[in-house]
Amino acid sequence: MDFELTEEQKDIQKAAREFAQGEFDKEKILEWEQTHTFPREIWKKACKLGFIGLHFPEEYGGQDYGITENMLMVEEFCRQDSGVGIALSLADFSSEVILRFGTPEQKKKYILPVTQGEFISAGAYTEPDHGSDITLLSTTAKKEGDSFLINGTKTFITNGGLADFFIVLCQCDSIVVPSYRGQCTLIVEKGIHGFEATEIVPKMGIRMTSTAELSFSDVRVPASNLIGKENAGFYQVLEFFDESRIEIAAQALGIAQGAFDRALDYAKKREQFKKKLVEFQITQHKLADMATRIEVARLITYKAAWNFDQRGVDPKLTSMAKWFTARTAVEVADEAIQMFGGYGYLTEYEVERFYRDAKITEIYEGTREIQKNTIASALIGKLK
Ligand SMILES: Cc1cc2nc3c(=O)[nH]c(=O)nc-3n(C[C@H](O)[C@H](O)[C@H](O)COP(=O)(O)OP(=O)(O)OC[C@H]3O[C@@H](n4cnc5c(N)ncnc54)[C@H](O)[C@@H]3O)c2cc1C
């Protein structure tokens, strides 16, 4: 057993930390947060330095690293700032579906611009009536000659108002039973006739990312926009979730660490009853508790990433990492606010943002309950 990162991994971690410390400007962050603005300048720089798509093949502008290295970067970004960290982490959201299942032409056309800072991507799976259960879909894609005609609505789509292209999960065969065997993923470019993105604001956290409802009204895309095989969409998306949930765990881990760093720093400075907060045993125990939870979350997240890179998909482990680390982030950020007292409630002291941003990691890419369902079904097997 070896719990050490390699020298190369340590270098990536250090580079990501230095980039975040140097570029994530506090004043600008407050402004972007209030105006719901994507941190475009930082994203451009991050792309230029090779951070975005670190785990993509070199051929498509990536660095050929694994999920582990991407996780280290996301953790460092979110530790420095939860809002900017998540916005950068999700700038290439869902591109992996094209990377895994797409044609070389699709990868060249869509993935290369993502790593080069020209395109932002989005994955559209959730619908107003179908969230946790995407085995059922109302969005249809009807094959007509050499094209697909898409109709329906997707909601809560990250980067919805910003993305240059969308990976859209559709029902393409309405007869097959069970219905998820008739789903497909299609690439839809922004601005196409019949497509509209409507921003959903205001929202609790991740305010530097766009969240939108997408409507498709007779949107016609060429058959060449189909990703992989026609009825394989559901399985492609599930495989993608096994990868992306590790990234969400990394976001949560960074948020937990960032909230802890701030709480520790504050507790060392703040005095009440003529003592520093860190001198109270209850504060010491709180810090010990927070640090222990973070360490456990880190171990399981790193293991999930390592396992993915070394052995491939393990949905049980990935779901364990996702729910546990997300819960840890919410609990640690909550405790951090408590340690700051009234100041923790103020925007200026940042921990309230970490708390608001932590919460989404328990919801998107499958809620905490859905992760536990995945774990339980792996443990128990099929019930009659
Ligand atoms: C800010 C934000 C960004 C998002 N980004 C994206 C995106 O980019 N792309 C995308 O496709 N989606 C995105 N989502 C959607 C997100 O993935 C869904 O909100 C989530 O999967 C839950 O679906 P739902 O909201 O419909 O809740 P529901 O599925 O209606 O669930 C409601 C509650 O019931 C519980 N529940 C449901 N089924 C079960 C069950 N079988 N057992 C136990 N409990 C259950 C859930 O855990 C939850 O607590 C985003 C959501 C938000 C808020």
The ligand as a Tripos MOL2 file, in Angstrom:
@<TRIPOS>MOLECULE
LIG
   53    58     1     0     0
SMALL
NO_CHARGES

@<TRIPOS>ATOM
      1 C1        -27.5750   24.1050   -9.5890 C.3       1 LIG1
      2 C2        -27.8930   22.8240  -10.2660 C.ar      1 LIG1
      3 C3        -27.1390   22.4050  -11.3410 C.ar      1 LIG1
      4 C4        -27.4710   21.2230  -12.0300 C.ar      1 LIG1
      5 N1        -26.7670   20.8720  -13.1610 N.ar      1 LIG1
      6 C5        -27.2450   19.8780  -13.9490 C.ar      1 LIG1
      7 C6        -26.6700   19.6220  -15.2450 C.ar      1 LIG1
      8 O1        -25.6980   20.2660  -15.6530 O.2       1 LIG1
      9 N2        -27.2310   18.6630  -16.0050 N.ar      1 LIG1
     10 C7        -28.3190   17.9360  -15.6210 C.ar      1 LIG1
     11 O2        -28.7820   17.1020  -16.3870 O.2       1 LIG1
     12 N3        -28.8700   18.1360  -14.3810 N.ar      1 LIG1
     13 C8        -28.3630   19.0820  -13.5570 C.ar      1 LIG1
     14 N4        -28.9390   19.3170  -12.3330 N.ar      1 LIG1
     15 C9        -30.0860   18.5160  -11.9170 C.3       1 LIG1
     16 C10       -29.7750   17.5600  -10.7780 C.3       1 LIG1
     17 O3        -28.9530   16.5280  -11.2270 O.3       1 LIG1
     18 C11       -31.1290   17.0880  -10.2200 C.3       1 LIG1
     19 O4        -31.7120   18.1960   -9.5550 O.3       1 LIG1
     20 C12       -30.9900   15.9040   -9.2990 C.3       1 LIG1
     21 O5        -30.5690   14.7730  -10.0090 O.3       1 LIG1
     22 C13       -32.3100   15.5870   -8.5710 C.3       1 LIG1
     23 O6        -33.3900   15.5810   -9.4400 O.3       1 LIG1
     24 P1        -34.7130   16.4340   -9.0580 P.3       1 LIG1
     25 O7        -34.2690   17.8000   -8.7420 O.co2     1 LIG1
     26 O8        -35.7040   16.2570  -10.1150 O.co2     1 LIG1
     27 O9        -35.2240   15.7850   -7.7010 O.3       1 LIG1
     28 P2        -36.1390   14.4770   -7.5610 P.3       1 LIG1
     29 O10       -35.5990   13.3920   -8.4100 O.co2     1 LIG1
     30 O11       -37.5410   14.8550   -7.7340 O.co2     1 LIG1
     31 O12       -35.8640   14.0880   -6.0330 O.3       1 LIG1
     32 C14       -36.4980   14.7400   -4.9340 C.3       1 LIG1
     33 C15       -36.0530   14.0560   -3.6490 C.3       1 LIG1
     34 O13       -36.4600   12.6780   -3.6780 O.3       1 LIG1
     35 C16       -35.3400   11.8350   -3.4890 C.3       1 LIG1
     36 N5        -35.5090   10.6170   -4.2820 N.ar      1 LIG1
     37 C17       -35.8240   10.5050   -5.5990 C.ar      1 LIG1
     38 N6        -35.8340    9.2270   -5.9680 N.ar      1 LIG1
     39 C18       -35.5170    8.4880   -4.8850 C.ar      1 LIG1
     40 C19       -35.3470    7.0990   -4.6280 C.ar      1 LIG1
     41 N7        -35.4910    6.1880   -5.5880 N.pl3     1 LIG1
     42 N8        -34.9980    6.7080   -3.3880 N.ar      1 LIG1
     43 C20       -34.8200    7.6120   -2.4070 C.ar      1 LIG1
     44 N9        -34.9570    8.9400   -2.5730 N.ar      1 LIG1
     45 C21       -35.2900    9.3750   -3.8010 C.ar      1 LIG1
     46 C22       -34.1360   12.6460   -3.9790 C.3       1 LIG1
     47 O14       -32.9430   12.1670   -3.3980 O.3       1 LIG1
     48 C23       -34.5250   14.0360   -3.4870 C.3       1 LIG1
     49 O15       -34.1890   14.1500   -2.1330 O.3       1 LIG1
     50 C24       -28.5630   20.4480  -11.5910 C.ar      1 LIG1
     51 C25       -29.3020   20.8460  -10.4750 C.ar      1 LIG1
     52 C26       -29.0010   22.0280   -9.8320 C.ar      1 LIG1
     53 C27       -29.8440   22.4520   -8.6600 C.3       1 LIG1
@<TRIPOS>BOND
     1     1     2 1
     2     2     3 ar
     3     2    52 ar
     4     3     4 ar
     5     4     5 ar
     6     4    50 ar
     7     5     6 ar
     8     6     7 ar
     9     6    13 1
    10     7     8 2
    11     7     9 ar
    12     9    10 ar
    13    10    11 2
    14    10    12 ar
    15    12    13 ar
    16    13    14 ar
    17    14    15 1
    18    14    50 ar
    19    15    16 1
    20    16    17 1
    21    16    18 1
    22    18    19 1
    23    18    20 1
    24    20    21 1
    25    20    22 1
    26    22    23 1
    27    23    24 1
    28    24    25 2
    29    24    26 1
    30    24    27 1
    31    27    28 1
    32    28    29 2
    33    28    30 1
    34    28    31 1
    35    31    32 1
    36    32    33 1
    37    33    34 1
    38    33    48 1
    39    34    35 1
    40    35    36 1
    41    35    46 1
    42    36    37 ar
    43    36    45 ar
    44    37    38 ar
    45    38    39 ar
    46    39    40 ar
    47    39    45 ar
    48    40    41 1
    49    40    42 ar
    50    42    43 ar
    51    43    44 ar
    52    44    45 ar
    53    46    47 1
    54    46    48 1
    55    48    49 1
    56    50    51 ar
    57    51    52 ar
    58    52    53 1
@<TRIPOS>SUBSTRUCTURE
     1 LIG1         1 GROUP 0 **** ****
